[in-house]
Amino acid sequence: MSVVRIEHVYKDYLLGDQKVQALKDITLSFEPGVFLAIAGPSGSGKTTLLNLIGCIDTPTSGKIFINDVDVSGKTPDQLADLRNRTIGFIFQTFNLLPVLSAAENVEYPLLQRRDVSSEERKKRVKYFLDIVGLAKYAEHRPNQLSGGQRQRVAIARALAILPSIVLADEPTANLDHKTGEEILSLMKQINRAFNTTFIFSTHDKRVIAKADRLVRVEDGEVSVLAVRSEEKKWSLARQRHRD
């Protein structure tokens, strides 16, 4: 079973009267537990691809399957429910609510879930804040935390819904080198411990160095698809042939 399957996806946008093709005929499949980097220059389409996988956006044509469920024709409410149960998000700017404590930020997405009791919410918040090493900072607000600590809160929030996929958009961009390395190592540990799929949109060579799959996007198309072997060497699975 694939955790994500993308079949002949195109994505167009209108800029004034002009149509811009952001993605062209993307076909990809990712297995559960992958630690994958989507890389490419600015404007290449990598963030658009991440947003489609995250059901934040919908394709112009083609199909996207999450855990073998076709999400292409779902309503906005259905997509919101799927995101809240299946997909965790980690953002470059953390996106924490400043008036809430670390614990309340982690709990926030669970408040939309009628199937998660108050007792279960508290248990998950405590557990995942402990996983990211912030148990003693549970009552701190974001402005009382460092950038690395805020990103750890964002990771705990993403994990609290027990997602099968975590999407991370440039998660190390606002962190210094040492903190970025620590955050990447933490995410890699979580990936291995829980078999959670991590998919990154990134420019960061450190993220690519830790990935076991690489999708390079150029001009809205997949130019390179590579797999890292147990010997830590990249092998080319696919490369776009240029005329």
N, C-alpha and C positions, 0 to 999 in steps of 0.2 A: 504493500500500500504506500502511496505517496502522500506526504503531508501537504505538499503544494504541487499542483499540476496546472500548467499554463499551455493552452492550445491555440496557436495562430492568433495571438492577441495583437490588435492594433489600438492605438489611442491617439485621437485627433483633438486639437483645441482650436477654437476660433479666436484670432487676434484681430479685432475689427472685422473686416470682410475677408481676411486671409485665413485659410486653413493651415495649421501647423501640425505636422505628423510627429508626435513625440515618441511613439513606439511603432515598429513595423514588424509584423509577423513573428512575434516572440513565441517560441515553444520551448518549455523547460519543465523539468520534473525534479523535485527534491524529496529525499527519503527522510523519515523521522530521525531526529537526533543530530542533524547536520549542523556544522558551524560554518556558515557560508558568508562570503563577502561579495557584494555587488559593487564593482568599482568602475570608474570612468570619469572623464573630465566633466566640469560644470556644463549643464545643458545636454548631457549625453542621453538622459532618460532614466538614469538609475533611481532617482527619487520617485519619479512617476511609476516605475515598476514596483518599488516598495509600497507605494500607496495603493496600487491595485491589489497586491498580495494582502495588504492589511484591510481591504474592503472599505477604505476611505474614499476611493474613487472607483468608477466602473469602466470597463473597456468599451471602446466604440464598436468593436467587433471581436469575435473570438470568445473563448471560454476559460474560466478560472475555477479550479476545484480545490477546496480546502478539506482535507481529510476525506477525499473522494466525493464530496458534496459540491454540486455545481452551484456557485454563488452568483453567476453572471446575471440571472434574471430576478434576483431577490429584491424585495422592497427595501427602502431605507431603514424601516423599523426592524426588518428581519436581519439586515446587515449589522445594525447596531447591537442586536441581541447576540449574533454570532461573534462579533468582536469582543463583547463583554464576557464571553464564555471560553473563547478559543485563542485570542490573540492579545498578547501583552505588548505594550509600546514603551520604548526608551528614547527620549529625544535629546538633541544636542543642547537645548536650553533648559532641560530638566522638566519644565512644565509642572512644577509643584504649586499648589495653592498656598499663597503666602500667609493666609490667616489661619491655616490648619497646622497642627503639630505633625511631626514625622509619622507618628502612629495613625493620625487621622488621614493623612495623605495616602498611606498604604491601604487604609480601610475604604477610602472613598469609592473606588469602582465596585466594591462588594455591596455597597448600599443599594445598587440597582438590581441586585440579585435576590429575588424572593425565596430562592431555594437555599440560601445561605443564612443560617440563624445568627442572632447576635452573639451567641456563645462561640459559634464556629468562626465568625469574623474576628473576634478578639484572639482566638487561638492562632489563626493564620497570621494576623498582624505581628503577634509576639514571635512566632516561629520564623517568619521571613526577615524581620528586623534583626533577629539573632543570626540568621544565615549570612546577612551582609555586614555583620559586626557592629550594628548600631543599637543594640538593645538598651544601652544606658542613655541613648539620646532620643528615646521615644517621644518625650514631651517637648523637645526643642522644635521651634519653628524654622523654616528654611533660612531666614536671615541670621540665624544663630549657628548655622552649619557651614562648613567649607564646601567648595565646589565638588570635591570628591565624595564628601558625605551626602550632599544633595543627590548626586548621581546614584549612590548606593540606595537612598530612599526610593528613587525612581525605579531601580532594579527590583527592590522588594515589592513595590506597587505592581509592577508588571507581573511578578510571579504569584502574587496573592490570589489571582483568579484561577490559578492552576492551568496555565495555557499550554497548548501543544506547540505554539509558535511564539517566539519573542522577536519583534522587529525593532531594530536599533538604527536610528538615522543620525549618523556622525556622532556617536555617543562620547567620543574622546576629544572632540574639537575644542571644547572650552576648558579642557583640563591641562595642567602642566604635564611634562613628560613622565615623571615618576608616578603621579596619580593616575594618568592614563594607563600606564602599564599595570598598575594594581587593579584598576577597574576591569581591564581586559582579562587578567588572570582570574579574577573573581567570576566573570561571566563564563570563562572556559571551564572552571571548576563546576559551576552550576550546570552547564551543558552536559558534562560527563556524569555528574551525580544523578541528575533527574532525566537524562535523555531528552531534554527540552531543545527543540530546534531554534537556533539563533540565526537570523538573517540580517546582515548589516548593509546599509548604504554608506559608502565611505570613500575618502581620499587617502586615509591613513595607512601607511605601509605597515605599521605595527599590527593593525587589524588583519590585513592580508597575510602577514607572516604567521598569525595564529589560526587562520582559517584552514579547513580541510577541503573546502570547495571554493572555486572562484568563478564568478561570472563577470566578464568585462563587457561593458556596454559602450558603443560608440555610434553616434548619429542615430540613436533609437533602435539599433540592432545589436544582437549578441555577436561580438567579434571573437571572443575567446571563452571557452568553457573548459576548466581544468580541475583535476582531482589530485589531492596530495596523497602520496603513498605512505605506508608505515615508515619508510626510510626518509620521510620528510621531503621527498622530491615531487615536483609537479609533473603530472602527465597530462597531455592535451587530449581532452575528450572531443572538442569541436573547435574549429577555427573558421571564421568567415573568409571566404575566398574573394578577393577583390579583382575586378576586371583590370 
